[in-house]
């Protein structure tokens, strides 16, 4: 399947999920995340869910990050690229034109400071290739991170059996967390 065909397939699969199913599956993903040995780090970049796209609800993982005394960092699209801001009690969030909750302002964090990146995706394969929405924001952002920054996808679904087509700028995942297991790549 092409990237566009896979995007359509997984958008349709997510569309079939009820609000209750999304919450239950998101909680299971958060519980599975505890299996990863990543909770001793300092900076965790995490996306804030787009409800209308039925993304994984990351509120549960945010609670884990704060409970482990980690720093949560959230993205904001600015000048066609992702910027990263520390999420604090005083951070004011506002939906972007795409419906993404973004910080209005705050303490900007450099991509090189990030230890773990928890990211949205539509599809992925058994070797860690991922497909997002097709804008390239995350691949560009990941190329700015340190080589040892852990890249973790969150998905309601299991990987595609066949390898996904890749481009030279695509960056693979180290892990993908589903409601039933943690997939390890590399």
N, C-alpha and C positions, 0 to 999 in steps of 0.2 A: 504494500500500500504506500501511496505517496504521503508526504507530510500533511497535505491538505485533506486527504481522505481520512487519515488518522485523527486529525483535529475534529472533523465532522462526526466521526464515530464516537469519540470520547465526550464531545459536547452533548451528543444525543443520549449517551449512557448516563451522564450526570443529570441531564434534564429529567430523566425517569425517576430520579431519587426524590423521595418526599423530604420535607423539612425534618421530620423526626428521624428518618434514616441518616440524613447528613449529620445530625447531632450525635447519634449513636456511633456511626462510623468514625467521626472525628474524635470522639472520646477514646475509641479503641486505638486509633492512630497515636494519640497522645500517650496512652498506656504502653504501646509498643515502643515508643521513642525512649522509654526508660531502659530498654534493653541495650541501647547504644552507650558506649563509654565515652560520652561527649560532655558530661555535665560538670566537669572540673574547669572548663574554659571561662573566659571573661566576657567576650562579646559574641552575641548570637543575633545574626540578621534574620528577621522573620517577616514574611508578608502578612498583611492584614487582609482578610478574606473579602472577596467581592461576592456578596450574598446573591445577587441576581445571576451570577455565573455558577452558582452552587459549588463553590470551592470548599476545600477542607476548612472547617472552622478552626482557626489557629489560637483561639482564646485559651483552650485547654493547655496547649504547649507554652503559651505565654505564662500561665500560672506556674508551670514547672520551672521555667527559666527564672522567674522571680523567687520562687521557693528555694531554688538552689543558689540564690544570691548572684545570679548572672545579670548581665546588662542586655536588654533587648534593644535592637536597632531596627528601625523600620524604613522602608524606601519611600522616596518621593520622586516623581518624574519631573525633571527640571531641564529645560533646554535639550530635550530629546535624549536624556540619559538619566540613570538612576543616581540619586543622591541619598545619603544615609543619615538618619537622625536618631539620637538616643531617645527611647520612649520612657518618659517619666510620668509621675502623677500629674504634673502640670502641663504635659503635652496636649495641645488642642488639636483634634483631628477634624478634617473636613473632607468630604468626598470629592475626588477629582472628576474630571469630565467623563472618565471611564467608570466611575463608581467605586474607585479604590479609596479607602480611608487613608488620608495622608496627613502628616504633621504640617501645621501652618508655618511653624518656625521651630527652632530649637538648636540643640548642640549637634553640629555636624560631625560625623565620624568618618574617617578615611577608610576606604575599602581594605587597605593593608592591615588595619587593626582587627578585622573580623576573623574570628576563629572558626565559626560554624555558620553556614548559610542554609537556612531552611526555605525551600522555594516551591512555588506552585508549578504544576505541569499539567499537560493534557494526556500525554502518553510517554512511555519509556520502554526500553527493551532489556533483555537479559544481561547486557554488558554495560548498561548505564547511560546509553544515549537517551536524550530526552527531547520532547517536543513541547514548546510552550505555545503562546498565542501567535507567534510569528513576527513580533516586532524586533526581536534581537536584544531587548534590554538586558536580560539576564546573562547572555553570553558575553556581551561587552563588559558588564559589571564583573563577572567572574574572572575575566582576563586581567582585571585590575587588582584582584585579591592575591594574597601570598600563595605560592604553590601548595603549601600545607594546609590551607583553609579547607575544611571539610564541607563538601557539597551534598546536601541531603534533600531529596525530593519527597513530597507528600502526595499520596494517591489513594483513592478509594479502590483502585483496580490493580490487578496483577499485570506483569509486564507482557508486552507483545512477544510472541515466540520468535518471530523473524526479526533480524536486525533492522533498525530504522535507518533510512537514508540520512547521511550526515554531510555537513558542509565543513570547510576548513576551519571556520570560526567556532563551531559547536564544541562545547566543553561538557565532558561526561560527569555524571554523578558518582559520588563515592558510595552512597546509600540511597535507598528509597524505602520509605515506611508506608506500609499498608495496614488495614485493620487486623490482618492476621499474622503478619511477619515483617521482619526487616530484611530487605534484599541488600547484600553486600557486593560491591563491584571492586575491581582493581585488586 
